Amino acid sequence: MLPSAESLEGKAVPNVVFKARPDDQWRDLSSDELFKGRTVVVFSLPGAFTPTCSSTHLPRYNELAPVLRSHGVDDILCVSVNDAFVMNQWKAGQDAANITVIPDGNGDFTEGMGMLVDKRELGFGRRSWRYSMLVRDGVIDKIFIEPERDGDPFEVSDADTMLAYLAPDAEVPEPVVMFSRPGCPHCARAKQALRDNDIHYTDISEDQKINTIVLRGVTGRMTWPQVFVGGELIGGADEVQAWLAGKA
């Protein structure tokens, strides 16, 4: 049986050492290093490369990371019972620069949380139950634990629920999608403008089989880049900068 949120809130996170590989070099990361004197959002999931984790859980936290940080969060950690090589490769493929992946390869942290569950029927061995929590100076302030039932429920540990708890009045940004071409200076200018304003965007580039014919079919235009915000076409680099100026 999983622990209740009430039994965990107000308690310190487990004191463990994670075997990580930031910058492709082995390094021991302690709980104190990750949590002491900091406000940290943690979301834990059954496994890297698995469907819900890859399509929704991680991408949405990555997307909302700038908003969470603007409300006092120092770091956003993704914890999974996977080794460092798997976690690093997954992060790279997800383009999740706003997330710090934490490999709990031996399950020590997850077991200390009471969240280690048996997934042998899937060939996974022991993995983490899905949950998220807000940790202040190493103490669990709030935790959202998915309901204990068959399958992989995903109802309360999402990024939007965490943001609503942390900052109920926060403005949730519309999704930003850019069609770009490698080596295009105007694309680089638009990307830099978005980054300078802490706006996360999804880049769909020409090397992903998006050619000029497809670009015209989707946007009605033939010049790169083309940027959409919340489904509305903004346009190229000049239009993006004008849009950003209007938001200031």
Residue pairs with C-beta under 8 A, 6 or more apart in sequence:
1 148
2 114
2 115
2 117
2 129
2 145
2 148
3 113
3 114
3 115
3 145
4 145
5 142
5 143
5 144
5 145
8 113
8 114
8 133
8 140
8 143
9 140
9 141
9 142
9 143
10 139
10 140
11 139
11 140
12 138
12 139
12 140
13 31
13 35
13 109
13 112
13 113
13 135
13 138
13 139
13 140
14 31
14 108
14 109
14 111
14 112
14 113
15 30
15 31
15 32
15 112
16 30
16 31
16 104
16 108
16 109
16 112
17 28
17 29
17 30
17 31
17 108
18 28
18 29
18 30
18 34
18 102
18 103
18 104
18 109
19 26
19 28
19 83
19 84
19 103
19 105
19 106
20 26
20 27
20 28
20 29
20 84
20 102
20 103
21 27
21 84
21 85
21 88
21 103
24 88
26 84
29 102
31 109
31 138
32 138
34 40
34 75
34 77
34 102
35 135
35 137
35 138
36 137
36 138
37 137
38 74
38 75
38 137
39 72
39 73
39 74
39 134
39 135
39 136
39 137
40 73
40 74
40 75
40 76
40 77
40 134
40 135
40 136
41 61
41 68
41 73
41 75
41 76
41 77
41 132
41 133
41 134
41 135
41 162
41 166
42 76
42 77
42 78
42 79
42 132
42 133
42 134
42 135
43 57
43 61
43 76
43 77
43 78
43 79
43 131
43 132
43 133
43 157
43 159
43 162
44 78
44 79
44 80
44 110
44 113
44 115
44 128
44 129
44 130
44 131
44 132
44 157
45 52
45 53
45 57
45 58
45 78
45 79
45 80
45 128
45 130
46 53
46 80
46 119
46 124
46 127
46 128
46 129
46 130
46 152
47 53
47 80
47 81
47 82
47 124
47 127
48 54
48 80
48 82
48 86
48 87
48 89
48 90
48 101
49 86
49 90
52 152
52 154
53 80
54 90
54 94
56 154
56 158
57 130
57 154
57 157
57 158
57 159
58 78
58 94
58 96
58 99
59 94
59 96
60 158
60 159
60 160
61 68
61 76
61 78
61 98
61 99
61 159
61 162
62 94
62 95
62 96
62 97
62 98
62 99
62 200
63 159
63 173
63 175
63 200
64 159
64 160
64 163
64 172
64 173
64 200
65 76
65 98
65 99
65 200
66 98
66 173
66 198
66 199
66 200
67 163
67 167
67 170
67 171
67 172
67 173
68 76
68 159
68 162
68 163
68 166
70 170
70 198
71 163
71 166
71 167
71 170
72 166
73 166
75 100
76 98
76 99
76 100
77 99
77 100
77 101
77 102
78 87
78 91
78 96
78 99
78 100
78 101
78 102
79 102
79 104
79 109
79 110
79 128
80 87
80 101
80 102
80 103
80 104
80 127
80 128
81 104
81 105
81 107
81 110
81 116
81 126
81 127
81 128
82 90
82 103
82 104
82 105
83 103
83 105
84 103
84 105
86 103
87 101
87 102
87 103
88 101
90 101
91 99
91 101
95 203
98 200
102 109
104 110
104 128
107 116
107 126
107 127
107 128
110 116
110 127
110 128
113 131
115 128
115 129
115 131
115 145
116 126
116 127
116 128
116 129
117 126
117 127
117 128
117 129
118 126
119 125
119 126
119 127
120 126
129 145
129 146
129 148
130 146
130 152
130 153
130 154
130 157
131 143
131 144
131 145
131 146
131 157
132 143
132 144
132 156
132 157
132 158
132 161
132 162
133 140
133 141
133 142
133 143
133 144
134 140
134 141
134 142
134 143
134 162
134 165
134 166
135 141
142 165
144 156
144 157
144 161
144 162
144 165
145 156
145 157
146 153
146 154
146 155
146 156
146 157
147 153
147 155
147 156
160 172
163 170
163 172
164 170
173 199
173 200
174 229
174 230
174 231
175 202
175 229
175 230
176 194
176 199
176 200
176 201
176 202
176 227
176 228
176 229
177 201
177 202
177 204
177 227
177 228
178 187
178 190
178 191
178 194
178 201
178 202
178 203
178 204
178 225
178 226
178 227
178 228
179 204
179 205
179 210
179 215
179 218
179 219
179 224
179 225
179 226
179 227
180 187
180 190
180 191
180 203
180 204
180 205
180 206
180 224
180 225
181 187
181 205
181 206
181 224
181 225
182 205
182 206
182 207
184 224
184 225
186 223
186 224
186 225
186 236
186 237
187 224
187 225
187 237
189 237
189 241
190 225
190 227
190 236
190 237
190 240
190 241
191 201
191 203
191 225
193 237
193 240
193 241
193 244
194 200
194 201
194 240
194 244
197 244
197 247
199 244
201 227
204 210
206 224
212 222
215 221
215 222
215 224
215 226
216 222
218 226
219 226
219 233
220 233
221 235
221 236
223 236
224 236
225 236
225 237
225 240
226 233
226 235
226 236
227 233
227 234
227 235
227 236
227 239
227 240
228 234
229 243
234 240
234 243
